Amino acid sequence: MVYGSCLCGRVKYQVTGDIRSASHCHCTMCQKQHGAACGSYANVDRAGFSYASGADAVAAYESSPGVTRGFCQICGSSLTWHSEKSPDCIAVSLGTLDAPYLGAVEDIFTETRVGWLPES
């Protein structure tokens, strides 16, 4: 079981099952949503994802056609990302996991990587 929560603690979620993969997305939309060099996400089975509390505080924003980003409307924490192209998957923000993620993380959309981020 994987647990996560937002900055203020109002929203808590849980995931049954394993993390499929994880990525640091360097696209400009993730940069803007996270206010950072990239958005870091873990992909999980949508059927195993649920809000344990605070679902009423989650707002959704369609950042591009078929792509929805979920966030806490109280503290602004970026929580989820999902695409209609992959309806069985939802991505949770790695920074909202309650226990550190220790698996591999792939860099994606590196063509828009910010110049001030050191190479890893």
N, C-alpha and C positions, 0 to 999 in steps of 0.2 A: 504494500500500500504506500502510495506517495501522498504527502500532505503539503498544502500550500496556503498562503494567506496574503492579504494586501498589507500595506504599510500601517494603516490604522487598526487593523485586526477585525474590521466589520465583516469582510468577506473571507470565508474559509472554504477551501475545496479539497476534494480527495480524488485519487485516481487508483482504481484497482487495475492490476496488471503492470507490465513493465514499460519503461520508457523505450520507444522504438529507436529514436535517434535524437540528436541535439545539434543545434547550429547557432552560429553568430551570423545574423543576417545584416549585411552592410548596405541594403537598399536604402534609398533616401526616405522612404515612408517609415521604415523602422527607426531610422535615425531621428526623424522628427517626432514620432510617437514616444520614443524612450528618452528623448533629449540627450542622446549619447551617441557614441561612435557606431553602435550597432544595437540590434535587438537580439537577445539570446533566448532561445526557445527549446523546449523539449516536446517532441511529438509523442502523443499517447492515443490509445483507442478512445474514440468519442463515447462509445457505449460504457466505458469504465470511468468516465469523468462525471463528477457531480458536485454541486455546491452543498457543503455541510451547513453553512449559515451565510446570511447576508446576500442571497441571490437578488433581493429587492434593491440592493445598492449597486448592482452591476449595470452599467450602461454599455450599449453596443454602438459602434461606428463602422459604417461600410466605407472603407478607405479606397476601395476600387471595386468595380463590378464583381460581385461574387465573393469578396473578401471582407470578413467582419472581424473587428478587433474589440475585445471586451476589456473594460477597465472599471475600477471602483470610482463611483461618482462622488465619493466623499474625500478620499485622499489622492485620487488620480493614478493609483498604481495600475500599470499595464498588466493584465492578467492572461488574456488568451488571444489567439489568432486562429482563424480557420477559413478554409476556402471551400466553395461549393464543388470544386474539382476533386476534392478528397473528402467526401462526406463522412467517412468512417474514422477520420483523424481530427484531433484538435491539438493545438500547440499551446503549452502553458509557459509563461515567462520563467526562465531559470531563476531569476532573482527573487521570485515569490515563493520558491520551494522552502519549506520549513527546515529541511535537512540539506546539507550541501550535495550537489550533484558531482559525482566523481568520474563519470564516464567520458568518453571521447566527444569532442565538439568540433563540428566541421564549419569552416568559414565559407559563406555563400554570398553571391552578388558582390564579389570583391572589386568589380570594375568601378563601383561607386564608394569604395573604402575611403575614409577621410585621410588626408595627408598627415595629420598630426598624431595619428595612432601608430605607436611603434610596431614594427613587424614582430610576429611571434615566432 
